[in-house]
Amino acid sequence: MNVLGLIAVDVGGHPSACVLRDGRLVAFAEEERFVRVKQALGYFPSRALRFCLDEAKMDLKDVDLIAFGWDATAYRWRFPLFLARSVVSQRLSGRRSRPRLRAPGRPSLGSAVLGGVRSLVAFQPRTLTEGIVLGLRDAGFGGGPVPPIVFIRHHLAHAASAYYCSGFDESAILVFDGHGEENATTVFRGEGRRIVRLKEINIPHSLGWYYSAFTEFLGWNPNEGEVKLMGLAPFGERDPEAEALVRDVLQLTEDGYRVDADYLFYGRRSYGKFFSDAVVERLGPPRGRDEPLTDRHRAIARAVQDRLEEAGVHLAGLATRLAGSRRLCLAGGVALNCKMNGEIHRRGVAEEIFIQPLAYDGGVSLGAAQVVAAEKGDDPRFEMDHLYWGPSYGDDEIEAVLRSSRAAYRRSPRVGHEAARMIAAGKIVGWFQGRMEGGPRALGGRSILADPRRPEMKDLVNDRVKFRESWRPFALSILEEHFADYVKQPARSPFMIMAFDVAEARRRDIPSAMHSADQTTRPQTVSRKTNPLYWELIDCFRSLTGVPGVLNTSFNVKDEPIVCTPRDAVRCFYGTGMDSLVIGGFILDKPA
């Protein structure tokens, strides 16, 4: 059976597509890479699905079913009833009695309800179906019938994307994000091809909303700047006032947790969309977008992150107990928090953990397709060991772009060895090879590489290439054979989605590829099997320097998606301070 997986049409950001043939993943891509708009909010994944079908050598008529990772059928009756109960419950729970700031702003509760009512219209089955059909027509699939569309519950799609890709034959599954339909956190058990729902915690009790609220409070865009909050947190000192606030906002309970929504959407909001005036009463004014970071901001970030880690460990333990398993799968946007993931691992909550690297909404197209495939008798399970499911370009295509760009280039029969020598000599190198990786992390397909031994390299790459804050850390790509020598409590980590403490004796080897405040690194273990050319580069660097890893960051600049095509790579190379570009079998060097 051929299944086309989609997520799009006003259901969050990260529109994406994938194709499964007889349960096997053939291609996956995100629309942002093709349209060059970060997250591609509001876009239909027309280019992504066109690529996926071309890669599978299919047309739309060859697709048996379209799987969509949002349950539109919930908006007929289930979600309206839930919304009504939620509003009544919030009203009956009573309001705080202490005085409140009464600056003009969004009314308490009312605007949150209005948002829910709007979703009742936008997410109706007929409305979403129409959007998908029109998107397919606009994508060039004008003739012939559209395959049947199957709507899949959002958290089930997340759960499937993790469990079916884990290689486990049974596992607890924990999904947490902003929300999917009414669900904010869900626990499942996977066994064989079956996934069974065990527990759900519903909106407004959302860990994703909690974290986004403080992301906005600290002056960054919610649903985008969370990675900055996570990176800033280790620089903060403990602050009793901030810690008391986050404990009040995010309360851990025996059966899970609750979020006091009066601090978020249900409170009066005069300063932001995601946090209420109650936060300002406790913490003072929010940070302005261009305001310098202070110790106060760092302390708030630390308190917010620490509380999320406590909640993550608590929920992971609850999930394994409910499922009766010592294995754990994680998915949902909250599972992108690599520091939280590292804490769950360090605490020994589970013996084996798989975190879906496409944990955010972009991965829901894959999970939805896997759910449909399993329901129709295919077996979608496999052990995900790489994310190279995107477009690739041959040397003829690359050279045509280089010629049309009038770029000076040379051909090399040993690009891996040459790149390693350039990195060891202190150059910042763009690396464009093979199929594009999916997800938010560069994994050696579309990467910018540098020498992790040089303490100044972090600042150089941030300033000259990425054009972002100097304190932002970088990740490490390391040969899997040497990984255990460099971190404490090593575990399989091919996707840069878990933070590890760097061994004391190795910190001097990789100062620019670990967090300077807490000495952790977010590694990609590189396998000779899954990416032999990238493995060869790092092994050559090891032979030159004695260090079996390189600094790796995504091939893009701030506020842009990772590059997709050779032309994207050339444009980014000449628009930044990279020294060299290794693209296919060719090398471009800038004058010294």
Secondary structure as GFF3:
##gff-version 3
##sequence-region A 1 592
A	DSSP	beta_strand	2	7	.	.	.	ID=ss1
A	DSSP	beta_strand	16	21	.	.	.	ID=ss2
A	DSSP	beta_strand	24	30	.	.	.	ID=ss3
A	DSSP	alpha_helix	31	35	.	.	.	ID=ss4
A	DSSP	three_ten_helix	38	40	.	.	.	ID=ss5
A	DSSP	alpha_helix	46	55	.	.	.	ID=ss6
A	DSSP	three_ten_helix	60	62	.	.	.	ID=ss7
A	DSSP	beta_strand	65	68	.	.	.	ID=ss8
A	DSSP	three_ten_helix	72	75	.	.	.	ID=ss9
A	DSSP	alpha_helix	78	92	.	.	.	ID=ss10
A	DSSP	alpha_helix	110	122	.	.	.	ID=ss11
A	DSSP	alpha_helix	125	138	.	.	.	ID=ss12
A	DSSP	beta_strand	149	151	.	.	.	ID=ss13
A	DSSP	alpha_helix	154	163	.	.	.	ID=ss14
A	DSSP	beta_strand	170	180	.	.	.	ID=ss15
A	DSSP	beta_strand	183	191	.	.	.	ID=ss16
A	DSSP	beta_strand	194	202	.	.	.	ID=ss17
A	DSSP	alpha_helix	207	217	.	.	.	ID=ss18
A	DSSP	alpha_helix	226	232	.	.	.	ID=ss19
A	DSSP	three_ten_helix	233	235	.	.	.	ID=ss20
A	DSSP	alpha_helix	240	249	.	.	.	ID=ss21
A	DSSP	beta_strand	250	253	.	.	.	ID=ss22
A	DSSP	beta_strand	256	259	.	.	.	ID=ss23
A	DSSP	three_ten_helix	261	263	.	.	.	ID=ss24
A	DSSP	alpha_helix	277	283	.	.	.	ID=ss25
A	DSSP	alpha_helix	295	323	.	.	.	ID=ss26
A	DSSP	beta_strand	327	331	.	.	.	ID=ss27
A	DSSP	three_ten_helix	333	336	.	.	.	ID=ss28
A	DSSP	alpha_helix	338	346	.	.	.	ID=ss29
A	DSSP	beta_strand	352	355	.	.	.	ID=ss30
A	DSSP	three_ten_helix	361	363	.	.	.	ID=ss31
A	DSSP	alpha_helix	364	375	.	.	.	ID=ss32
A	DSSP	alpha_helix	395	404	.	.	.	ID=ss33
A	DSSP	beta_strand	410	411	.	.	.	ID=ss34
A	DSSP	alpha_helix	415	424	.	.	.	ID=ss35
A	DSSP	beta_strand	429	432	.	.	.	ID=ss36
A	DSSP	beta_strand	446	450	.	.	.	ID=ss37
A	DSSP	alpha_helix	457	460	.	.	.	ID=ss38
A	DSSP	pi_helix	461	466	.	.	.	ID=ss39
A	DSSP	beta_strand	475	479	.	.	.	ID=ss40
A	DSSP	three_ten_helix	480	485	.	.	.	ID=ss41
A	DSSP	beta_strand	500	501	.	.	.	ID=ss42
A	DSSP	three_ten_helix	504	509	.	.	.	ID=ss43
A	DSSP	three_ten_helix	511	513	.	.	.	ID=ss44
A	DSSP	beta_strand	520	521	.	.	.	ID=ss45
A	DSSP	beta_strand	523	526	.	.	.	ID=ss46
A	DSSP	alpha_helix	532	545	.	.	.	ID=ss47
A	DSSP	beta_strand	549	554	.	.	.	ID=ss48
A	DSSP	alpha_helix	566	574	.	.	.	ID=ss49
A	DSSP	beta_strand	580	583	.	.	.	ID=ss50
A	DSSP	beta_strand	586	589	.	.	.	ID=ss51
###
